[in-house]
Amino acid sequence: MEQKVDYIKHYRNEFSLLEQRQPKGTTPEFRQFKRTAMEFFLTKGFPSTKDEEWRFTNTLALTRTNFALPTDSVTAVNFEKTIERYAIPVQGARRVLFVNGQYIPHRSDGLTGNGSVTIRTMKQAIQENHPILHQYLAEGTNRPANVMTALNTGLFNDGILLHVPDNTVVADPYYFIFLTQTDGINYAIYPRNLIVTGKNSKITIIEHYLSYAHSAHFTNAVTELYIDSHSTVEHIKLQLESSEAFHVSSLIAHQKTGSNLTQHSTMIGGAFARNEISAVLADEEIECTLNGLSLAAGKQLIDNHTTIDHVKPHCTSHELYKAILDGSSKGVFNGKIYVRKDAQKTDAKQTNKTLLLSDNATMNTKPQLEIFADDVKCTHGATIGYLDAEAIFYLRSRGISEEIARDLLTYAFANDIISKIPIGSIREYLNHLVYTRLKQGRELENI
């Protein structure tokens, strides 16, 4: 109980410091919006394993470290080499870099937008009291209460606001990089991204989370997507932070008639990482596709929670999440599909597959369907297993070593997700990373 009082006091102090640093021009309404969210978090505290949604994911480590907000200036220079080494050369992409939550203009492609696209840092949008911010940001917090999202709302200081107007096709992707380097301090960053598309528009968004060196820090990120009628959004998230980092992220998507969302999530870094996705299919003829890949080794824990809410008829959702677990790592998957009473002719499919590379790795999976309509086609399923012994024997009989045979089969398992990503340089990057991590996993097996 004493630990809880200590960390609650810490976060209350952090909020007080942030209030003093709010951008000039912040409106009283916006300050109250943040204050209300922070009070909710301070009342509830971090979730525990007694909460059904967190029963397999222990947040106790978050209560034992006082993660601090970074200052407004980035003094270290090491991030330059990190960006050169780990940033993906996505052709034509407009790159926006944040280091320790601070926008770095000289390593970004600017915020001038692309044609009629509007793009601002969240800090700029707050200063301007931007109408898109005023119209959409609070709407996401009106969803069922989530203490992690509330903490982000209370403490976020920057991120991206992006608006694509009606009838606009953005050919080149936007590439947002969030790099944390601790400089000996346990930092916490709270990126907040708001992406709004108009009717008949199209855009690709990449979010890339990185760490410099192996050091503890806390990332709590929230991205809100508002996809208007007959628009298409491709969203790619890469979480590759330090093996000592804590990462919690929420993607909140709201789709309108005839829209299409495809989301690709890759979770590899973090001692503790949780990825939450909530998609509301609010009108008819909507398509939503969620693809996810998790790789864990050593004592990592990677948790994926997804919710797809079918509100209206004639909508389709596809969901495929895969996990590869080595060493003593743990995986969690909880996928929910709601089909409401009026959502007739729903077509929904959810699949979770886990490959265990070690006898000490564990997976907790819970695919769920809640159907209140009577004319639907819905399936869900989960499998957990080891590499196929017959397949390994077949490859070995062709002169391939057991180690390489195991790697080939594991790589093929992962490539089912990687191959769905539409950008070649990202596929190549992840293929190399999977190969590297398989070797590292063997090294970490006894850690």
C-alpha positions as CSV (number, residue, x, y, z in Angstrom):
1,M,0.0,0.0,0.0
2,E,2.9,2.3,0.8
3,Q,4.3,1.8,-2.7
4,K,1.0,2.9,-4.3
5,V,0.9,6.1,-2.2
6,D,4.5,6.8,-3.3
7,Y,3.9,6.5,-7.0
8,I,0.6,8.3,-6.9
9,K,2.4,11.2,-5.2
10,H,5.1,11.1,-7.9
11,Y,2.6,11.3,-10.7
12,R,0.7,14.0,-9.0
13,N,3.9,16.0,-8.8
14,E,4.7,15.2,-12.5
15,F,1.3,16.6,-13.5
16,S,1.9,19.8,-11.5
17,L,5.2,20.3,-13.2
18,L,3.7,19.7,-16.6
19,E,0.9,22.2,-16.0
20,Q,3.5,24.9,-15.4
21,R,5.1,24.0,-18.7
22,Q,1.9,24.0,-20.8
23,P,2.4,25.8,-24.1
24,K,1.5,29.4,-24.2
25,G,-2.1,29.8,-25.5
26,T,-3.4,26.6,-23.8
27,T,-7.1,27.2,-23.2
28,P,-8.8,26.7,-19.8
29,E,-11.0,24.0,-21.4
30,F,-7.9,22.0,-22.6
31,R,-6.3,22.3,-19.1
32,Q,-9.5,21.0,-17.6
33,F,-9.6,18.1,-20.1
34,K,-6.2,17.0,-19.0
35,R,-6.9,17.6,-15.3
36,T,-10.0,15.4,-15.4
37,A,-8.1,12.5,-17.0
38,M,-5.2,12.8,-14.6
39,E,-7.5,12.8,-11.6
40,F,-9.1,9.6,-12.9
41,F,-5.7,7.9,-13.1
42,L,-4.7,9.2,-9.7
43,T,-7.9,7.8,-8.2
44,K,-7.6,4.4,-9.9
45,G,-3.8,3.9,-10.1
46,F,-2.1,1.3,-12.3
47,P,-4.2,-1.8,-13.0
48,S,-3.3,-5.0,-11.2
49,T,-3.6,-8.7,-11.9
50,K,-6.9,-8.6,-10.0
51,D,-8.3,-6.7,-13.0
52,E,-9.7,-9.2,-15.5
53,E,-8.1,-7.3,-18.5
54,W,-4.7,-7.4,-16.8
55,R,-4.8,-10.8,-15.0
56,F,-1.7,-12.1,-16.9
57,T,0.2,-8.8,-17.1
58,N,1.7,-7.6,-13.8
59,T,2.3,-3.8,-13.7
60,L,4.0,-3.9,-10.3
61,A,7.4,-2.9,-11.8
62,L,5.8,0.4,-13.0
63,T,5.0,1.3,-9.4
64,R,8.6,0.7,-8.2
65,T,10.3,3.2,-10.4
66,N,9.6,7.0,-10.5
67,F,9.7,7.5,-14.2
68,A,10.3,11.2,-14.9
69,L,9.2,13.6,-17.6
70,P,12.2,14.7,-19.7
71,T,13.2,18.4,-19.8
72,D,12.4,20.5,-22.8
73,S,15.9,20.3,-24.2
74,V,17.7,17.3,-25.7
75,T,21.3,17.6,-24.6
76,A,22.7,14.2,-25.6
77,V,24.1,13.7,-29.1
78,N,24.0,9.9,-29.3
79,F,20.6,9.9,-31.0
80,E,22.2,10.9,-34.3
81,K,24.0,7.6,-34.6
82,T,21.0,5.7,-33.4
83,I,18.8,7.2,-36.1
84,E,21.3,6.5,-38.8
85,R,21.5,2.9,-37.7
86,Y,17.9,2.1,-37.0
87,A,15.7,4.4,-39.0
88,I,14.2,2.6,-42.0
89,P,14.9,4.1,-45.5
90,V,11.3,4.3,-46.6
91,Q,11.3,5.7,-50.1
92,G,9.5,9.1,-50.3
93,A,8.5,9.0,-46.7
94,R,8.1,12.3,-44.8
95,R,10.0,11.7,-41.6
96,V,9.1,13.3,-38.3
97,L,11.5,12.7,-35.3
98,F,10.9,13.0,-31.6
99,V,13.7,12.4,-29.1
100,N,12.6,12.0,-25.5
101,G,9.2,13.4,-26.5
102,Q,10.7,16.5,-28.1
103,Y,10.3,17.4,-31.8
104,I,13.7,17.5,-33.6
105,P,13.2,19.8,-36.6
106,H,16.7,19.5,-38.1
107,R,16.3,15.7,-38.5
108,S,12.7,15.9,-39.7
109,D,11.2,16.7,-43.1
110,G,9.3,19.6,-41.6
111,L,5.6,20.1,-40.8
112,T,4.6,21.8,-44.0
113,G,2.2,19.1,-45.0
114,N,1.9,17.4,-48.3
115,G,-0.3,19.5,-50.6
116,S,-3.5,20.2,-48.7
117,V,-2.6,17.9,-45.8
118,T,-2.4,19.7,-42.4
119,I,0.3,18.5,-40.0
120,R,1.3,20.0,-36.7
121,T,3.1,18.8,-33.6
122,M,0.6,18.4,-30.8
123,K,2.3,21.2,-28.9
124,Q,1.8,23.6,-31.9
125,A,-1.8,22.5,-32.2
126,I,-2.4,23.2,-28.5
127,Q,-0.9,26.7,-28.9
128,E,-3.1,27.4,-31.9
129,N,-6.2,25.8,-30.3
130,H,-6.5,24.0,-33.6
131,P,-10.1,23.2,-34.6
132,I,-9.3,19.6,-35.4
133,L,-7.8,19.2,-31.9
134,H,-10.9,20.8,-30.4
135,Q,-13.3,18.7,-32.4
136,Y,-11.7,15.2,-32.1
137,L,-9.3,14.8,-29.2
138,A,-11.8,14.7,-26.4
139,E,-14.0,12.3,-28.3
140,G,-11.6,9.4,-27.8
141,T,-11.6,9.8,-24.1
142,N,-15.4,9.4,-24.0
143,R,-14.9,5.7,-24.6
144,P,-14.9,3.2,-21.7
145,A,-12.5,4.3,-19.1
146,N,-8.9,3.2,-19.5
147,V,-6.4,4.2,-16.8
148,M,-3.4,4.0,-19.2
149,T,-5.1,6.2,-21.7
150,A,-6.1,8.6,-18.9
151,L,-2.4,8.8,-17.8
152,N,-1.4,9.6,-21.3
153,T,-4.1,12.3,-21.6
154,G,-3.0,13.9,-18.3
155,L,0.8,13.9,-19.1
156,F,1.2,14.1,-22.9
157,N,3.0,17.2,-24.1
158,D,3.6,16.5,-27.7
159,G,3.0,14.2,-30.7
160,I,1.4,14.6,-34.1
161,L,-1.9,16.1,-35.4
162,L,-2.5,15.1,-39.0
163,H,-5.5,16.0,-41.1
164,V,-6.2,14.7,-44.6
165,P,-9.0,16.6,-46.3
166,D,-11.7,15.1,-48.5
167,N,-10.8,13.6,-51.9
168,T,-7.0,13.5,-51.1
169,V,-4.7,10.6,-51.9
170,V,-1.4,10.9,-50.1
171,A,1.0,8.8,-52.1
172,D,4.0,9.0,-49.8
173,P,3.9,7.6,-46.2
174,Y,4.3,9.7,-43.1
175,Y,7.0,8.2,-40.9
176,F,6.9,9.1,-37.2
177,I,9.9,8.1,-35.0
178,F,9.8,8.2,-31.2
179,L,13.3,7.6,-29.8
180,T,14.0,7.5,-26.1
181,Q,17.5,7.8,-24.6
182,T,17.7,7.9,-20.9
183,D,21.1,9.6,-20.2
184,G,21.1,7.8,-16.8
185,I,17.6,8.9,-15.9
186,N,14.4,6.7,-16.0
187,Y,12.4,8.8,-18.4
188,A,8.7,8.5,-19.3
189,I,7.3,9.8,-22.6
190,Y,3.7,10.1,-23.5
191,P,3.3,10.6,-27.3
192,R,-0.3,11.5,-28.4
193,N,-1.2,11.3,-32.1
194,L,-4.4,12.4,-33.7
195,I,-5.0,11.4,-37.3
196,V,-8.2,12.5,-39.1
197,T,-9.0,11.7,-42.7
198,G,-11.7,13.2,-44.8
199,K,-14.0,11.4,-47.2
200,N,-12.5,9.5,-50.2
201,S,-9.0,10.0,-48.9
202,K,-6.0,7.6,-48.5
203,I,-2.8,7.7,-46.4
204,T,-0.1,5.4,-44.9
205,I,1.2,6.1,-41.4
206,I,4.3,4.5,-39.8
207,E,5.0,4.7,-36.1
208,H,8.4,3.5,-35.0
209,Y,9.4,3.3,-31.3
210,L,13.1,3.0,-30.5
211,S,15.5,3.2,-27.6
212,Y,19.2,4.2,-27.4
213,A,21.1,1.6,-25.4
214,H,19.7,-0.9,-22.9
215,S,18.2,1.2,-20.3
216,A,14.8,1.4,-18.4
217,H,12.2,3.9,-19.5
218,F,8.4,4.0,-19.9
219,T,6.5,4.8,-23.0
220,N,2.8,5.3,-22.8
221,A,1.5,6.2,-26.3
222,V,-2.0,6.9,-27.7
223,T,-2.9,7.2,-31.3
224,E,-6.5,8.1,-32.4
225,L,-7.7,7.5,-35.9
226,Y,-10.9,9.0,-37.3
227,I,-11.5,7.6,-40.8
228,D,-14.3,9.2,-42.7
229,S,-16.5,7.6,-45.4
230,H,-14.8,5.6,-48.2
231,S,-11.3,6.4,-46.9
232,T,-8.4,4.0,-46.7
233,V,-5.7,4.1,-43.9
234,E,-2.7,1.8,-43.7
235,H,-1.2,2.0,-40.3
236,I,2.2,0.3,-39.4
237,K,3.5,0.2,-35.9
238,L,7.0,-1.0,-35.0
239,Q,7.9,-1.4,-31.3
240,L,11.6,-2.1,-31.0
241,E,12.6,-0.5,-27.7
242,S,15.2,-1.6,-25.2
243,S,14.8,-5.0,-23.5
244,E,14.6,-3.1,-20.2
245,A,11.9,-0.7,-21.3
246,F,8.2,-0.6,-20.4
247,H,5.8,0.1,-23.3
248,V,2.1,0.5,-23.2
249,S,0.2,1.8,-26.3
250,S,-3.4,2.3,-27.4
251,L,-4.7,2.6,-30.9
252,I,-8.3,3.9,-31.0
253,A,-9.9,3.8,-34.4
254,H,-13.4,5.0,-35.4
255,Q,-14.5,4.1,-39.0
256,K,-17.4,5.4,-41.1
257,T,-19.3,4.1,-44.1
258,G,-17.2,2.2,-46.7
259,S,-13.9,2.9,-45.0
260,N,-10.9,0.5,-44.9
261,L,-8.3,0.2,-42.1
262,T,-5.4,-2.2,-42.3
263,Q,-3.2,-2.2,-39.2
264,H,0.2,-4.0,-38.9
265,S,1.7,-4.3,-35.4
266,T,5.2,-5.6,-34.7
267,M,6.1,-6.0,-31.0
268,I,9.7,-7.1,-30.4
269,G,11.3,-4.8,-27.7
270,G,10.5,-4.2,-24.0
271,A,10.8,-6.1,-20.8
272,F,7.1,-5.5,-20.6
273,A,5.1,-4.4,-23.6
274,R,1.3,-4.1,-24.0
275,N,-0.4,-3.2,-27.3
276,E,-4.1,-2.3,-27.2
277,I,-6.3,-1.8,-30.3
278,S,-9.9,-0.7,-30.3
279,A,-11.7,-0.4,-33.6
280,V,-15.3,0.8,-33.9
281,L,-17.0,0.0,-37.2
282,A,-19.7,2.6,-36.8
283,D,-21.5,2.4,-40.2
284,E,-22.0,-0.1,-43.0
285,E,-19.7,-1.6,-45.7
286,I,-16.6,-1.1,-43.5
287,E,-13.5,-3.3,-43.6
288,C,-11.0,-3.7,-40.8
289,T,-7.9,-5.8,-40.9
290,L,-5.5,-6.3,-37.9
291,N,-2.2,-8.1,-38.3
292,G,0.2,-8.6,-35.4
293,L,3.6,-10.2,-34.8
294,S,5.3,-10.6,-31.4
295,L,8.8,-11.9,-30.8
296,A,10.0,-12.4,-27.2
297,A,13.0,-14.1,-25.6
298,G,14.7,-14.1,-22.2
299,K,12.1,-12.9,-19.6
300,Q,10.2,-10.6,-21.9
301,L,6.4,-10.2,-21.6
302,I,4.4,-9.1,-24.7
303,D,0.6,-8.6,-24.3
304,N,-1.8,-7.9,-27.2
305,H,-5.4,-6.8,-26.5
306,T,-7.7,-6.1,-29.4
307,T,-11.4,-5.2,-29.7
308,I,-13.4,-4.9,-32.9
309,D,-16.9,-3.5,-32.4
310,H,-19.3,-4.3,-35.2
311,V,-22.1,-1.7,-34.8
312,K,-23.8,-1.8,-38.2
313,P,-24.6,-4.4,-40.9
314,H,-22.5,-5.6,-43.9
315,C,-19.0,-5.1,-42.3
316,T,-16.0,-7.3,-42.5
317,S,-13.1,-7.8,-40.1
318,H,-10.0,-10.0,-40.4
319,E,-7.6,-10.5,-37.5
320,L,-4.4,-12.6,-37.5
321,Y,-1.9,-12.4,-34.6
322,K,1.2,-14.5,-34.3
323,A,3.7,-14.8,-31.5
324,I,7.1,-16.5,-31.3
325,L,8.3,-17.1,-27.8
326,D,11.7,-18.3,-26.7
327,G,13.6,-18.6,-23.4
328,S,11.3,-17.9,-20.4
329,S,9.3,-15.3,-22.1
330,K,5.5,-14.9,-21.8
331,G,2.9,-13.9,-24.3
332,V,-0.7,-12.7,-23.9
333,F,-3.4,-12.4,-26.5
334,N,-7.0,-11.3,-25.7
335,G,-9.0,-10.6,-28.8
336,K,-12.7,-9.5,-28.6
337,I,-15.2,-9.2,-31.4
338,Y,-18.5,-7.6,-30.6
339,V,-21.4,-8.0,-33.1
340,R,-24.3,-5.9,-32.0
341,K,-28.0,-6.6,-32.6
342,D,-28.2,-4.4,-35.7
343,A,-25.0,-5.7,-37.3
344,Q,-26.5,-8.3,-39.5
345,K,-24.4,-9.8,-42.4
346,T,-21.2,-9.4,-40.4
347,D,-18.2,-11.4,-41.6
348,A,-15.6,-11.6,-38.9
349,K,-12.6,-13.9,-38.5
350,Q,-10.0,-13.9,-35.7
351,T,-7.0,-16.2,-35.5
352,N,-4.2,-16.3,-32.9
353,K,-1.2,-18.6,-33.4
354,T,1.8,-19.1,-31.1
355,L,5.1,-20.9,-31.7
356,L,7.0,-21.9,-28.6
357,L,10.7,-22.3,-29.1
358,S,11.4,-23.3,-25.5
359,D,9.8,-25.5,-22.9
360,N,9.9,-22.5,-20.5
361,A,8.0,-20.1,-22.7
362,T,4.3,-19.6,-21.9
363,M,1.3,-18.2,-23.7
364,N,-2.1,-17.1,-22.4
365,T,-4.6,-16.7,-25.2
366,K,-8.3,-15.8,-25.1
367,P,-10.1,-15.2,-28.3
368,Q,-13.7,-14.0,-27.7
369,L,-16.9,-13.6,-29.7
370,E,-20.0,-11.8,-28.4
371,I,-22.7,-12.0,-31.0
372,F,-26.1,-10.4,-30.6
373,A,-27.2,-10.7,-34.3
374,D,-28.5,-13.8,-35.9
375,D,-27.4,-13.6,-39.5
376,V,-23.6,-13.5,-39.3
377,K,-20.5,-15.4,-40.3
378,C,-18.0,-15.3,-37.4
379,T,-15.1,-17.6,-36.5
380,H,-12.3,-17.5,-34.0
381,G,-9.5,-19.8,-32.9
382,A,-6.2,-20.2,-31.2
383,T,-3.3,-22.6,-31.5
384,I,-0.2,-23.0,-29.4
385,G,2.6,-25.5,-30.3
386,Y,6.2,-26.3,-31.1
387,L,8.0,-26.6,-34.5
388,D,6.9,-29.6,-36.5
389,A,9.3,-32.4,-35.9
390,E,8.5,-34.0,-39.2
391,A,9.3,-30.8,-41.1
392,I,12.6,-30.5,-39.2
393,F,13.4,-34.1,-40.0
394,Y,12.6,-33.5,-43.7
395,L,15.0,-30.5,-43.9
396,R,17.7,-32.3,-42.0
397,S,17.4,-35.2,-44.5
398,R,18.3,-32.7,-47.2
399,G,21.6,-31.8,-45.5
400,I,20.4,-28.8,-43.5
401,S,21.6,-28.5,-39.9
402,E,19.0,-28.7,-37.1
403,E,19.7,-25.1,-36.1
404,I,19.2,-23.7,-39.6
405,A,16.1,-26.0,-40.1
406,R,14.5,-24.6,-37.0
407,D,15.3,-21.0,-38.1
408,L,13.8,-21.6,-41.5
409,L,10.6,-22.9,-40.1
410,T,10.4,-20.1,-37.6
411,Y,11.1,-17.5,-40.2
412,A,8.4,-18.9,-42.4
413,F,5.9,-18.6,-39.5
414,A,6.8,-14.9,-39.0
415,N,6.9,-14.1,-42.7
416,D,3.1,-14.8,-42.9
417,I,2.7,-11.5,-41.1
418,I,5.7,-9.6,-42.4
419,S,4.7,-10.3,-46.1
420,K,1.4,-8.5,-45.6
421,I,3.2,-5.1,-45.0
422,P,3.0,-3.1,-48.3
423,I,6.3,-1.3,-48.0
424,G,9.3,-3.3,-49.2
425,S,12.0,-1.6,-47.1
426,I,10.0,-2.4,-43.9
427,R,9.6,-6.0,-44.9
428,E,13.3,-6.3,-45.5
429,Y,14.1,-4.6,-42.2
430,L,11.9,-6.9,-40.3
431,N,13.1,-10.0,-42.1
432,H,16.7,-9.1,-41.0
433,L,15.5,-8.3,-37.5
434,V,13.7,-11.6,-37.1
435,Y,16.8,-13.5,-38.3
436,T,18.9,-11.6,-35.8
437,R,16.5,-12.0,-32.9
438,L,16.3,-15.8,-33.5
439,K,20.0,-16.0,-32.9
440,Q,19.9,-13.7,-29.9
441,G,17.0,-15.7,-28.5
442,R,19.2,-18.8,-28.3
443,E,21.8,-16.8,-26.5
444,L,19.2,-15.5,-24.0
445,E,17.6,-18.9,-23.4
446,N,19.2,-19.4,-20.0
447,I,18.9,-15.8,-18.8
